[in-house]
């Protein structure tokens, strides 16, 4: 007997353990997914065949068109020496970001000789990211690539600046935090084109250049173009955007802002060109400088078409002409202005009628007495809704036939006929009559009380009872009689046969189980 009890305990323990194991195996696999840290650089410069390392979270494969695809999924590469990732020369490479990736080394992403190819960064989701960090041994910056396009995803660099010959951006975000190094935060040679996404740069305000375009080669195209819905934010720097002297075969070289939003804060110069023009033809531009806001050494400065705000001791310095006008940087009111259609923040500068953050009213619900109230500015808008009644909180109102709620406008709501039930106020005794009344189950309206005869006063010794029909009428019957409308059950009535059959089956099942249990107990002895 003792051994049997021990065996039963072991079985219970094994069952419990199995349940725990099954529960753990049913948890999402992703909850346990964690890529291994790689401490050596990933050199792909000579890899022509497909290769993947699931533990480290990367894969490399030809794209069938002469280029390659590099997928990074929660990668963590921390190269103790050399570069974190090295790309091959003169081929197109698509870098697909999944999850949050981090790479660090002397140069985090290196492909400086990919002059004949384009490196494109794409985020599989809007929150996919790549953090690239360079250390103080860096010679070529944090990202060093000849031709880079950021199409989507979020790229963040820290440490030294970035050396990118030709840079384009159509979406995503690129955040540069230059904490050391003699290079600019974004050092470029050829043309810079930003038509979408968000670029934010933080660098040294004493010596740092945020965007430094230095066309040192003898051919190609240089200059900086910002347009579309791009957003460019340059925090305090020595020079915001600079385009220097160009070689004899270099075309263009101007700074042009045709759209988007540009905010620059500089200690020395906001926008600078050595030869060509500064053209501000669209977008919203704010330039703050402790010295000169815009400087075109040999060219013109054209403000035509842009909303340009400047705050600087010397707003404009031009070797050529100055076309168009600018204004002081807008000072937006803290309170909303509004009309019947929308709301906005007004500029508080004297004589300025510019507005910001304009949008139509939204939210709120109109009632029969009040217009909707905008959830942003708090102003009423639209029209009252004559059908949108709401109870005024005064409870139920009634007369002898029906009940209703009232709206603050006086309209009746939820009107309906009373539904009565009998309520006994005083029980009758054998010698004393009682009292009862009908009361509405919804609103509490009460009819006048009626008498319940004393139990011993009926002529034939039978008590009268009253039943109430659905329409509020009542019938009075004597004890021992059924109310009208009901039939007396007939002989052979089998209306409860299903209940009896169920009880018999239950009893039979119980007896069978008891018998089986008894036999097992007998044979186990």
Number of C-alpha atoms within 10 A of each C-alpha: 7 6 8 9 10 11 11 11 12 12 12 12 12 12 12 11 12 12 11 11 11 10 10 11 9 8 10 9 9 7 7 8 10 13 16 15 16 18 16 16 23 19 15 15 13 10 14 14 9 13 14 13 11 12 13 18 21 21 16 20 17 16 14 8 8 10 18 23 19 22 20 24 23 22 25 23 25 22 22 15 15 18 25 29 23 21 24 21 19 18 17 22 25 17 18 23 28 23 17 16 19 21 27 28 26 27 32 30 26 24 23 20 16 21 16 11 19 20 23 19 24 24 23 16 14 15 14 22 29 25 17 23 25 29 20 14 14 18 15 22 34 31 27 24 27 25 24 22 19 24 18 26 24 25 22 16 26 24 23 31 32 26 24 24 23 22 23 19 24 19 23 23 24 21 17 25 19 26 15 19 20 13 20 24 31 25 22 26 24 27 23 24 19 25 21 24 22 21 20 18 24 20 27 21 18 13 15 26 30 34 22 25 29 21 26 17 15 12 14 17 20 30 29 26 19 25 21 17 18 23 23 22 19 24 18 24 26 22 30 31 24 23 26 20 16 26 16 12 11 18 17 15 26 25 25 19 25 21 24 21 21 20 18 26 23 28 22 21 27 32 23 26 26 18 19 24 26 25 21 24 19 21 21 19 21 21 25 25 26 16 16 24 29 25 24 26 16 16 21 22 24 19 19 16 16 20 20 22 19 23 19 21 12 15 21 16 19 18 16 14 14 17 13 13 13 17 14 16 18 20 13 17 15 10 10 18 15 20 12 11 13 18 23 21 18 22 18 15 15 6 7 13 10 15 16 14 10 14 12 14 24 18 12 16 16 20 17 17 16 16 17 20 18 19 13 15 16 16 21 19 23 15 13 15 15 12 10 13 19 17 18 13 10 10 10 17 15 16 10 10 10 15 22 19 22 20 17 15 14 11 13 16 16 10 14 13 15 22 19 22 17 17 14 16 14 13 14 18 13 10 11 13 16 18 15 18 18 20 19 18 13 14 17 16 20 17 14 8 16 13 15 22 20 16 17 16 14 12 7 8 11 15 18 16 15 13 14 14 11 9 10 12 9 13 12 14 16 15 12 9 11 12 16 10 5 7 8 7 9 7 6 6 8 10 8 8 10 9 9 11 11 11 11 11 11 11 11 12 11 11 12 11 10 11 12 11 11 11 10 10 10 9 7 7 6
